[in-house]
């Protein structure tokens, strides 16, 4: 799944001619970087947690995409996406169908062209894909692995053999065949 | 609820002064000479930095209210002055103020750093603004959650019948977002204009109007000014223009304000002028050129 998320972020960076990008997942009252592209060693930013602030904060709470061009003194996006610096411009779009489960964000350096409305719409579309991927990943994480499921069934069968004997026999047959 | 049967209204003269025909709904009639005086605008957003110099004291900071989630998951109203969590509310207030400088703005803060329960706070803020009877309510936010659709629908209908014009930000691409889908609100997305008064009617609802939202210079937190792009900046442009209309014509109902917006939209006016020119030409052609010795 991480490869898919990385590709989505890379596509967002490429299509907007941004220098860096990242995907944030809502984790409680914080945002976690789950994919990154561009810049030096983007993988090092993955796993960092950032507060709900700046453009990403607005997007995740309002559900509206936004592109913000910051003047030099504006520090509202310092540390965005786990970056060390202060991007000159950021574009952020919400991920998720019903709830906002994440934010896809790209940033550009000083001196490059500001983001356009086309950039917003393209990143918003990619954010929809990213949202579906994040929701699918959450759904998959909730499903136990076959080995885990087998262990749990074996424990049930051991604890109440009369009730789970048939299941235990089926399980033995399946695992035995495997 | 009305206290008399609707049919008893039929004998009343309810014409709008100065409007005999739709073509009388011109920008000059709609907002010429208006500055927003007497109009109250609620900005439901991340809070407003009332001391920002660009707002020139137009914000009734003490009248504002912040809705936050309490410890037991209930929504708590905190009246009075508050800060802007992100800068976005200040930006929206700044756009309204630029267009309608004499309008009074009240901040209804429903967005904050804490993420839990934000739709509940959002709904509480909207209900509060509707109860307070603001002339214009700007909502540059929305929720996609279907389970909130009905309560938002009820609140927006109550605003519509109560006389409050609710202006919401929509998506340029079709995407479910409540309450921007409802007929009782005025839903706005970006156009490509650089003139803040240049807005368009969209004949393909639910987004009904397009207004400036690209590369807009807006006030931000910390007394700063930034440039930003998004539909959430298009909505306050229509809110500001609606504030001018309501300032000059305070008796207009929300659907009439929408009609005035439709009639004064650039693409409707220009098309009307073309039709008018075409009509004159066709009449001239039908009458035919002068013929010497003709009948």
Interface residues (C-beta under 8 A of the other chain):
Chain A: X26 X28 X29 X51 X52 X53 X54 X57 X58 X60 X61 X62 X63 X64 X65 X66 X67 X68 X69 X70 X71 X73 X74 X75 X76 X96 X97 X98 X99 X100 X114 X115 X116 X117 X120 X121 X124 X125
Chain B: X45 X46 X85 X86 X87 X88 X111 X112 X113 X114 X115 X116 X118 X140 X141 X142 X143 X144 X145 X146 X169 X171 X172 X173 X175 X177 X190 X192 X213 X214 X215 X220 X221 X222 X224 X225 X226 X227 X228 X229 X230 X231 X232
